[in-house]
Amino acid sequence: MKNATRIDWKVPLVLLVISAVPLAAGIARLIGLAGNPEISTENARFVAAPFPVIVHIVSASLFSILGALQFSSGLRHLCPKWHRVCGRIVVASGVLAALTGLWMTVMYPIPIELQGDLLYAMRVLVSVTMLLSIFIAVVSVMDGDIATHRAWMIRAFALGQGAGMQVVVLLPWMLLIGKPSMLQRDVLMSLAWLINLLVAEMAIQRWSPRNSSFYRGTV
């Protein structure tokens, strides 16, 4: 039982660790906006229109933290009601994070040195795909199809965790090679989402209905 408990918490803890840097950056952004920040190229759009980024940070933080805990089969088994309530919050926060992410990508005047055409296209695609994934997941659970529901929520979570994986991808590059060019940055940041989706598909295959350890408990 002790071994099962350790395994049960491994995935949520790893996901929370990966989310730590984006969560800290989000908190720092909120603190900065709450004061009287000095206007710069990097933050001018947030200071001019703070509401979307505030909603995005709060919703993305909830999605990351509560979404990670949804991977604990022990919590689902011991507290199924908590899992259902938490799942509703995860869905709502995921939708808000995707919508605000899409709005900021399209509507904010983002300087070319912070976002090239490739990254722009990827952010739009990721936001739309994340919304579609959550929609399919919700429809599936309403139909009683738990396997499909969980598969699409895993995909949505992977897309929503792009910022965390971008840190993992960009940091070694910057330490070993230096500051990436605009194209290199766009490629590396786009690669982070692809890595997350690859890991998600591997997890979906591993945690299929044939593996009762993941599907223990009910939605």
N, C-alpha and C positions, 0 to 999 in steps of 0.2 A: 504493500500500500504506500509505503514511504517513497519507493522508486516511482510509482505512478504519479504521486503528487508532484515530485520534482519535474518529471517530464511534462505534466500538465501545465506548469507555470513557465516552462522554458520559452515557448513561443511568445506569450504575452510580454515577458520581460525583454526579450530581444527586440520586439516591435516598439516597446516603450523607450528603450535605449536609442534606437534609430531615430525616434521622434524627438529626442531630448533637445538637439540643437535647434531645429525649427521652432519648437515650443518656446525655448529660451529667447530666440530671435523675435518671436511674436510678442512675448511679454515686454521685451525691450522696446519694440515698436509702439506698443500701447502706452508705455510709460513716457516715451518721447513725445507722442501726440498729445498726451494729457498736459504737458508743460508748454513751453514756448520755444519750439525747436527752431534752430537756424535752418533757413531754406537752402537746399542743395539740389543738384541735378537728380540725386538718388531719391530724395523724399518730397520733392515739390508737389508731385501729383497726390500724395497722401495728405499733405497739409491742406491742399486746395479742396479735396473731397475726401474727408476721413471716414465717413460712414461705411462705405463698402469694405474698406480694409479692416475696420474694426469688427464688422460682422464676419468677415472672412477669417480673421485670426481666432475669434471666439469659437466659431462653428468648426473650423478645422482642428482646433485644439480638442474640443469635445469628441469629434470624430476619431481622432488619433488615440486618445486615452481610452474612451469607452469601447471603441472598436477593437483595440488590442485585447481588452479583457474578455470580449466575446469569444476569443479563441481558447478560453479555458473551459475544457469540457467538465472539469470539476465544478465550476461555478454554475454551469448550465444544469448539471445533474442535481446539485444541492439546492440551488435557488432558481428554479425555472421561472418564477414570477419576475424576479430581478432581471433575468435574461430577456424576457419579453419587454419589460419597461425600458431597459437599457437599449434594446434593439430599436425601439421606436425613436429614442433620442438620437441614436446613431444614424438612422435613416434621415431624420429631419436635419441634423447638423451636416450630414453629407450632401444633401440637396442644397442647403444654403452655401456650403463651402464651394460646391461646383458652380452654382449660379453667380456668386460674387467673384469667383476666379475668372469666369467667362466675361463678366461685366468689366472687370479691371483690365483684362487683356485687350478687349475691344475698345473700351471707352477712355481709359487712361492714356494720356500722351506719353508713352514710354520711350525714352531716348534710344536711338539705334545702338548705342554702346552697352545698353542693358538688355536689349532684346532684338535679335535679328528676325528675318522672315521665317526661318526654320523654327525657332523657338515660339514665335507667334502662332504659327500653324499648329504646332504640337500642343500648345496650351489650349487652343480652341478645341482641338480634337479630343484631348484628354477630358476637358470639362464636359463636353457633349457625351462622350462615351461613359463617363462616370454617372451622369444623370440617367442615361439609358440603362446602365447596369443596375442601378438602384431601382429603377422602375420595374425591370424584369424580375428582380429579387422580390419586390413587394407583391407583384401580381402572382408570382409563384407560391409564396407562402400563404396568400389568401386562397389559393387553389389546393393547398395542402401538399404541395410538392417541395418538401424540405430540402432534398438534395440539390435541386436547381436553385432554390433560394440561397442556400449557403455558397454555392459555387459563384453566383453572380455578386453576392456581397463580398466575397473574397476578392474578386476582380475589382470591384468598386473601391475596396480598401487599399488594394495595391496601387491604383491610380491616385488615390488621395494621399498616399505616402510618398509622392514624388520628391518633395522637398527634402525628406530625410535621406533618401538614397542619393540625391544630388550632392549632398555633403559628402557621403561615402565615396562617390565617384570623383568629385572635383578636388577634394582635399589632397589625395596622393599626387594628383597631377600638378597641383600648385606647389607642393613641397619638393617634388622631384624634378619638375620641368620649369615651373614658373607660371606666371599669369597666362592663361590661354587667350588666344585670339578670339574675336567675336564668333567666327564660324566654329572654332574648336569648342568654345563655351556652349554654343547652341547644340552641337552634336553631343557633347558630354551630358548636358542636362536632359536632352531627349533620350539618350541611352539609359538614363536612370529609370525612366518610366518603363522602357522595354525590359530592363532587368527585373523590375518589380512584377511585371506581367508574366514573365517567364517563371519566376519563383511561385507566383500565384497558381499558374497552371500545374506546376509540379505538386503544389500543396493540394490542389483539387483532386488530382489523380491519386495522391497518397491517402487523402482523407475521403475516399469514396465511401458509399454506403457499405461496402464490404469490410471497411475498417470501423468496427463498432466503437473504438475508443473516442473518435471524434464525434460520432453521432449519438453518444450517450446523452440522454436528456431530451427535452422537447422545446420547440420554439414557442 
